[in-house]
Amino acid sequence: MDHNENPFQDEDLIFAWKQPLKKDSYEPDEIMHRDEEIKLYTNSLQDIVEGHEPNNVFVYGPTGVGKTAVTKWMREKLQREAQRRSVPLHIVGPINCRHYKTAYRLVTTIVNELRPADDQVAESGHSTDRVFNFLYEEIESLGGNVLLILDEIDNIPPDARNDFLYDLPRAEANEDTPISDAKIGLIGISNNLKFVDALEPKVKSTLGEREIEFGPYNASQLGDILTYYADLAFKGDVLDDDVIPLAAAFAAQERGDVRQGLRILEKAGEYARMEGSSIVDEDHVREATENIETDEILDYFDDKLSIQQGLAYISTTLMVIEPQKEARTKHIYNLYTKLAASANADQVSERKFYEFLDQLCMLGLARSTERNLGRKGGRTYIYEVTDTPEDIIKACEQDSRLGGVLPSNVYEILEHYQKGQATSYQAPDKLEAEQRDLFRFA
Ligand SMILES: Nc1ncnc2c1ncn2[C@@H]1O[C@H](COP(=O)(O)OP(=O)(O)OP(=O)(O)O)[C@@H](O)[C@H]1O
């Protein structure tokens, strides 16, 4: 290439406006194929516009199926209707719990959202009880109904669980709070049902007063939704007819997740643009789907999994391809302790570690089957990973926190596993002792 040449294309022949394809950066005006869920949602919120106490609502389902999009859409409709009927209502959120490690941080964020810019609470310097009191005072001074929307509620800081999910919705009845007039409702969104099962029964029944389940989309529904975004994002007539059905079929076969469909469309468009083509065709879509799995897993590592969950995920994957042992809970835990040490991360107890394995299953990243241990008695679980181990290992390798924990002979073992010869593999003696160890634990 001539280095004096301008490498950029003069004109983008493919994209008109990329934002609608980007991860959660565009709020659609229209929600498709969620009429039933919207009906249930509306019914749960109807009490507010009638001037009754708000219900607590729990919204759950897998990733990318419209839980947040529908919630935001409902928020606008609810706010408008409350205004029309002159019902006092203040809506806070959705606030993503994953971004807050402590109750203090979460409460201050909410207080500051309710307070004017010149009267914000500092990020430290008070007790958590004190900031909770600030929150109650703010809510009381607003009066009327306050609806708090918490997204990814399974990531709520552990020290905030009961305060938010039990005490807050009951604050009006509690004489220790300054709240006598305002009514507080909570909407919790999650893709982790086990989280709710693990809550204390009183907390569980508070949060789950009304539950709305969102299932995966099928190919035809995804086709309609992707068409809506593609009309905004691509220039006229650049998509071949089979592009959207193919992207929709791929995403439906995987998880029924819109985000994945949008990502395929964006990548397919980029491949076409890179070639200087003015048309996106089937081959571009196929090419786009090739690395999509690794990219998505990397997203999980970056965004959704804590370092401990990431270690649990990679230990499970390595145990699946490990030559001589089944991926049993105990074996996975043993390997995890070694990986945690090599990542300089804390080592959690076995019981806590099993929670991480459960969370991986809830996220759809792993699956377990119960196994009876015969006469010796007892039971164990055998784990599988739902993506191919190769994609997971490639993603892990690219992750800044976890890349270094992979044993150096991982690809060799993977190759044996892929050829169905895993059990005949012997770790070569020349491997550094530490690496060899990873595959030789009792
Ligand atoms: N029915 C729909 N109509 C229009 N857009 C949709 C619909 N469902 C999902 N989307 C879009 O798909 C993307 C993912 O949806 P959303 O963020 O609501 O998923 P989610 O179920 O909340 O996922 P997660 O649990 O990962 O947060 C967003 O860009 C959203 O606007």
The ligand as an SDF file (V2000), in Angstrom:
LIG
                    3D

 31 33  0  0  0  0  0  0  0  0999 V2000
  -39.6100   -6.8420   20.9110 N   0  0  0  0  0  0  0  0  0  0  0  0
  -38.6420   -6.0070   20.6020 C   0  0  0  0  0  0  0  0  0  0  0  0
  -38.8620   -4.9970   19.7410 N   0  0  0  0  0  0  0  0  0  0  0  0
  -37.8650   -4.1210   19.4390 C   0  0  0  0  0  0  0  0  0  0  0  0
  -36.6150   -4.2090   19.9200 N   0  0  0  0  0  0  0  0  0  0  0  0
  -36.3230   -5.2080   20.7600 C   0  0  0  0  0  0  0  0  0  0  0  0
  -37.3220   -6.1530   21.1540 C   0  0  0  0  0  0  0  0  0  0  0  0
  -36.7690   -7.0440   21.9830 N   0  0  0  0  0  0  0  0  0  0  0  0
  -35.4820   -6.6840   22.1400 C   0  0  0  0  0  0  0  0  0  0  0  0
  -35.2110   -5.5740   21.4060 N   0  0  0  0  0  0  0  0  0  0  0  0
  -33.8900   -4.9050   21.2900 C   0  0  0  0  0  0  0  0  0  0  0  0
  -32.8940   -5.9150   21.4840 O   0  0  0  0  0  0  0  0  0  0  0  0
  -31.8280   -5.4720   22.3110 C   0  0  0  0  0  0  0  0  0  0  0  0
  -31.7350   -6.3360   23.5550 C   0  0  0  0  0  0  0  0  0  0  0  0
  -32.9290   -6.2230   24.2980 O   0  0  0  0  0  0  0  0  0  0  0  0
  -32.9670   -5.9460   25.8690 P   0  0  0  0  0  0  0  0  0  0  0  0
  -31.8010   -5.1200   26.2960 O   0  0  0  0  0  0  0  0  0  0  0  0
  -34.3230   -5.4450   26.2340 O   0  0  0  0  0  0  0  0  0  0  0  0
  -32.7610   -7.4430   26.3870 O   0  0  0  0  0  0  0  0  0  0  0  0
  -32.8400   -8.0070   27.8730 P   0  0  0  0  0  0  0  0  0  0  0  0
  -33.8430   -9.1140   27.8390 O   0  0  0  0  0  0  0  0  0  0  0  0
  -33.0620   -6.9150   28.8450 O   0  0  0  0  0  0  0  0  0  0  0  0
  -31.3760   -8.6210   28.0070 O   0  0  0  0  0  0  0  0  0  0  0  0
  -30.3500   -8.6860   29.2620 P   0  0  0  0  0  0  0  0  0  0  0  0
  -30.9360   -9.6670   30.2380 O   0  0  0  0  0  0  0  0  0  0  0  0
  -29.0880   -9.2010   28.6420 O   0  0  0  0  0  0  0  0  0  0  0  0
  -30.2270   -7.2870   29.7930 O   0  0  0  0  0  0  0  0  0  0  0  0
  -32.1280   -4.0110   22.6040 C   0  0  0  0  0  0  0  0  0  0  0  0
  -31.4500   -3.2330   21.6240 O   0  0  0  0  0  0  0  0  0  0  0  0
  -33.6400   -3.9110   22.4180 C   0  0  0  0  0  0  0  0  0  0  0  0
  -34.0280   -2.6140   22.0670 O   0  0  0  0  0  0  0  0  0  0  0  0
  1  2  1  0
  2  3  1  0
  2  7  2  0
  3  4  2  0
  4  5  1  0
  5  6  2  0
  6  7  1  0
  6 10  1  0
  7  8  1  0
  8  9  2  0
  9 10  1  0
 10 11  1  0
 11 12  1  0
 11 30  1  0
 12 13  1  0
 13 14  1  0
 13 28  1  0
 14 15  1  0
 15 16  1  0
 16 17  2  0
 16 18  1  0
 16 19  1  0
 19 20  1  0
 20 21  2  0
 20 22  1  0
 20 23  1  0
 23 24  1  0
 24 25  2  0
 24 26  1  0
 24 27  1  0
 28 29  1  0
 28 30  1  0
 30 31  1  0
M  END
$$$$
